[in-house]
Amino acid sequence: MPATINPLRYPGAKRQLIPYIEKLLSVNNLTGSTFYEPYAGSAVVGLELLQKGIINKLILVEKDILIYSFWRCVFEHTTELCKRIEETAIDIETWKALKPLRDVKHCDDANLLDLGFAGLFFNRTNFSGILNANPIGGINQTSSYKINCRFNKALIISLIEKLSLLNEKIELYWDDAINFMNNTKKNFLKETSFVYFDPPYFVKGERLYRHYYSKSDHKALANFVRENKHFDWLISYDDDPYICGLYSGFGAKYRPFYLDYTVSSKQRSKGKELLISNLPLPPITINRSNIVENA
Ligand SMILES: C[S@@+](CC[C@H](N)C(=O)[O-])C[C@H]1O[C@@H](n2cnc3c(N)ncnc32)[C@H](O)[C@@H]1O
């Protein structure tokens, strides 16, 4: 399996959590369940679990129209998207031509491919994969790193073609996560479900995403899981006292973890990120790029 298992280089992607979440599903008899990712982003966790046959179905929800459109193109317009990637120059002129698509608010059949390609293009050509950022190398391309340095067309196309084979097991929605969950919650009674919430970061969300949360939005998510007890869930967050306060007092379990963290016994006591769940959470440790369960 290549290190890049996803065509997006997404800020806050949770690739390192995949082994842990796989283990969590297994010890709680949730293997084969329907897996919800209501803050999809790169959807790296759900897509990997689906590819491995750990889950049976993947429901993705994303509010950012560029990211949503990208995934729709991957699953419904694979050939056209790959052709567009093949034929488009990855340079600053293309970046400038696509820039107005960052302001589009609606998507339909007429602009879906443009939006989907733009989502991929900005994600792979901008600083840190941030859709609203400037291009790698700057507008004037004066740096030794150029706009195309993270855009390996052949690799991206092969990842897209591989993921497109999963399309029959994926449902994709352009929606607000909590709105979607409220409209969908009756389904949880009909099938074994697990919901992995990875909301925008509490502190850095505004810098990283075009849609991010206010304090009251974070509170609304906590209220949703507090009030809806008929499904199992996991939330990943930045470790902040405000977030801890939202989830205290109704039996949620916590585990701190360390993303992109080189193991250091001295530093391990500081929680950088947080897992919260209604399920008992096994201990976690970081082993460089992966999280593994403690022996
Ligand atoms: C922390 S990222 C998720 C990263 C993802 N788990 C991954 O591994 O790539 C949060 C995502 O939520 C999306 N988002 C922000 N507000 C949202 C909302 N109200 N409803 C649904 N998605 C939202 C952002 O666009 C972003 O893609």
The ligand as an ORCA input file, in Angstrom:
! r2SCAN-3c Opt
* xyz 0 1
  C     -11.022     17.964     10.191
  S     -11.629     18.018      8.542
  C     -11.990     16.326      8.212
  C     -10.787     15.592      7.768
  C     -11.083     14.153      7.378
  N     -11.477     13.370      8.518
  C      -9.872     13.542      6.709
  O      -9.318     12.550      7.233
  O      -9.464     14.053      5.658
  C     -13.218     18.734      8.710
  C     -14.037     18.767      7.430
  O     -15.362     19.208      7.743
  C     -15.836     20.027      6.686
  N     -16.930     20.840      7.256
  C     -16.869     22.039      7.881
  N     -18.079     22.412      8.328
  C     -18.928     21.412      7.986
  C     -20.309     21.190      8.206
  N     -21.074     22.084      8.856
  N     -20.868     20.053      7.734
  C     -20.118     19.139      7.051
  N     -18.799     19.295      6.819
  C     -18.207     20.407      7.296
  C     -14.619     20.813      6.258
  O     -14.794     21.315      4.952
  C     -13.550     19.729      6.357
  O     -13.460     19.029      5.137
*
